[in-house]
Amino acid sequence: MIWKSLDDFIAMGGYGFYVWGSYLVTATLITTEILMLRMRRRAVEKARRMQALLSEQVTHETTP
C-alpha cells in the first residue's frame, strides 16, 4: 500500500482500529508477561534464600 499522508497510514485503509488495536494488545501482553516473570523470579530467589537460612539454622542446632 502507498499512503499519501500520515492519516492514511494510521487509518490503514479502514482497518487501522484492528491493526493498531492488535499491536496494543500484543505489547500489553508481552509487557505483562515480562513483569510476571520478574515477580516469579524474585519470589523464587526469596524462597531459596529462606530455605538456605532455615537449612543453616537446622545444621547449627543439630551440631553438638
N, C-alpha and C positions, 0 to 999 in steps of 0.2 A: 504494500500500500504506500502511496505517496500522500503525505499530509501537507496541506498548504499553510497551516497555521498550528500554533500550539493547541488551540481549542479543538481542531480536528484530531490532533494526536490524542488528546485526553478523551475525546468522545469515542475514539476507536471505531468509527463507522457505525455508531449506535450501540456498540457493545461495551462501552467504557465502564459502565457500572459493574458489569460482570467481571471484566478483566481486572480493574483496579480493586474491586472487592475481593477477588481471588488472591491477588498479591497481598492485600491487607490481612486476610485470614491466614495465609501461609506464613507471613512474617510474624504474626501474633503467636501462632502455634510453635514455630521454631524458637522464638524468644522464651515462651513459657516452658518448653522442653529443656532449654539450656538452664533456666533458673531452677527448675525442679531437680535437674541432675546435680547442680551445685549444692542445693539443700540436702539432697540424699547423701552426697559425698561428705559434707560436713557432719551429718548425723552419724555416718559410719565411722568417720575418724574419731568423733567424740566417744562413740561406743567402744572403739578399740582402746582409746586412752583409759577409759573407765575400767575395762576388762584388765588392762595391764596393771593398773593401780590395785585392783582387787586381787589379782594374782600375786602381786608383790606383797601385799598385806598378809595373805594366807601363807606365803612362804616364810615370812618373818615370824608369824605367830606359831607355826608348827616347828620351827627350828629351835632346838633346845639351847 
